[in-house]
Amino acid sequence: MTGTVRTGGPRPLRADARQNRDRILAAARDVFVELGPAAPLEEISRRAGTGIATLYRRFPDRQALMRAVVLDALAGSADAARRAAADEADPFAALAAYMHGVLDIRTAAVIPALLEAIPLDDWEVRAVREESSRLVQALVDNAHRAGTLRADVTFGDIGMLVVRLSRPLPGRVTRDLDNRLAHRHLDLLINGLRAIPDPAAVIGGPGLTLADLQALRPDHG
């Protein structure tokens, strides 16, 4: 808060240290998505353009790095939801903007990749996750109230669609092409989420709510 003097907690990072940290997190996100939680840390430092010693100065071990990646991804998802709500007056457009935004930061790809490797009941992870979920649920609710999102589309539908589209395609598909295809396919799916095309069409299978998804998480209960 403005005017508050903080006497505890970590010191703010210098600009160069912060840039190194951001590069490491971005590289770690991509490497963990591609190779899983056991990916070589040397590959992460190579892609980040930093030495392995720099990586270890910022993150003392693999667990600390994975936790930081998940926290960064969840914070990015929350930021994408806030930006979408602020930038788009139309609720459906805001929801669509959020979905495209999280594709770019690969939130929905990295969290499933690390799901079994870090404790999601960590208080900080839980707090950021709940804030992100609250903001996305608000986007869904606003689009429902506006009558532009199909009434039977749920929070779980939105989240799982983005997860499926975030997974890298197999074969010799470059990262750039993979990303452009994901956005194209998301545009096709978004059109199917609209209430206008055919509101009477029945969607098969279960529509999972936020509560349903929380019940499926490993840390539930």
N, C-alpha and C positions, 0 to 999 in steps of 0.2 A: 504494500500500500504506500501511497505517496506520503513522505514525511516520516516513515518508519525506519529506524536504524536497526539493522540486523547485526547482532553480536555473535550469533552461532551459525552453524552450518558451513558447508564448503564455500571457499572463496570463488567469485566469478572467474571463469577461465579467460585468459588472454585471447585476443582475436585469433592468433595463429594456432593456439592450443584448441580453441573451439572448432576451428576449421578442420584440424586433424581429427578431432573426435567425430565431427559430422561425416567426414569422408569414411572413417572406419565403420561407423554405424550403417551408412549406405551400402558399403561393400559387404559388410557382414550380412545384412538383410538379403542381398542378392545371392551370396554364396550359400547361406543356410537354406534358402528356397531351392536352389539347384542341387545341393549336395547333402542337405540334412544337417542335424545338430552335431555330427561328428566331423564336419568339414575341416580341413586343415586351416589352422589360424594363419599360417604362412601365406596361403592363398588370399585370405582376407586382407592381410597387410600389403600384399603385392598389388591387389586391385585398388586399394586405397591410396597407393603411392607413398606409403610410410614404411619405416622399418618395423620389424617385429618387436623391437624394444619399445618403440613408441606406442604400439598397441598395448603392450603389457603395462606401460606407465598409466594408461587411461583405464585399462580393464585388467585387474590382477589375474583373472583366470577365465576359462571358457564360460562358466556359469554366470559370472558377472557380465560378460559380454552379451550372452543370450538374453539375460534379464533386461539389459539396457536396450537391446534391439526391440524386444516386445513392448517395453514402456514407450519407446520412441514411436513404434507403429500405432499403438493405441492413442497416444497423444496426437499423432498425425491424423488419425480417423476423426477424433473429436474436433480438431481444427478444420478439417474438411467439411464437417457437418455445420460448424459455426459459419464458415465462409459461405457455404451454399445458402444457408438461411438468410444471411445478411445481403448477399449479392442478387438473389433471385426473388422477386416479388411473388411470382407464381409458385404455389406449393409443389406442384408436380415437377416444374423445372428445377426447383431446389433439390428435390429428391434425386432427380437424374444427375444434376451437377455433383452431388455428393458421391454417387456411385462411380462416376467417371473419375472423381478426385481420388478415391481410395484405390482405384486401379493403378493410377500413376505412382502412388507411394507403396504399393504392393502389400498393404496391411493384411489383406485377406489371404495372402499366400504365405507370409512369414509366420503368422501366429499358428496356423495348423502344422507347419513344418516343425515348430518348437513346442508343440502342445504337451508332449510327454516328457520334455526335457527340463522344464522349469516349473516351480510351484505357483499355480495361478491363485492360490489363497494368500500369497504375499500381500500385505496390506496395501502397499503402494500400487501394485499391479491391479488389485481388486478395485481400488478407488478410481484409477484412470479408466479401467474397463467399464465400470458402472456409469461414469460420466459420459463416456462415448456412447454407450447403449442408450442412455437417457436422451441424448441429443438426436440420435438416429430415430428412436421411437417417436420423438416429436415431429420429425420430418414426415414419417409415415402417417401419423395422426393428422397432421395438417393437410396432407394430400387427400386423405379420406374425407375430412370435413369439407374440403373444396369440391368433392365429388369427381375428381379427375383421376384418382387411383382406384382400380377395381376394389370393391368392398371386401373381396375374399383374399386379397394379397396381404400377407403378414410381415412382421419384422423378420421372421426366420426366412421367408422367401427372398427378401432383399439381401440379407447377409449371405445366404448360401449361394445365390446367383453370382454375387461378386467373388466368393471363394472359388467357385468352379471356373470362372473366367480368369482368375488370377494365376492359376496353375500354368507353368510353362508348357508349351506344346512340345511333343517329342520330335526327334529328328533334327535336320539341319535348318532349323528356323532361328534366324537371328533375333536378338533381344528386341531390336527396333521393330521388326516385322511382327513378332509376337505381340508387342504392345499395341501396334496399330490394328491388328486383327481383333484383339480383345476389345478395343473401343468400338470397332465396327459391330461386333457381335452383341456388345452391350446395347448399342443403339437399336438393333433389331429386337432385343428382349424388352427394352424400355417401351417400345411401341406396343408390345403385347401387354404391358402393365396398365395401359390406359383404359379408362372405363368406357370410352366412346366406341372403339372398334367393334366389340360384341359383348356387352355386359351380361348377356344371358348364357354365354358359353361356360361350361362347367370345367373347373380345374380339378383333376384327380389327385389323390394322395393327400396326406395330412398337411395342414397349414400350421406351422409351428409358431407359437407366440414367443415373446421374449422370455416369459416364465418357463415355457417348454424347453427352450435352449439352455437356460440356466440349470434346469434339472438334469440335463444330459452331460454337463461339464464334469470332469474328473473330480473337482474340488467340492461338488455339491454335497451338502449334508455334513 
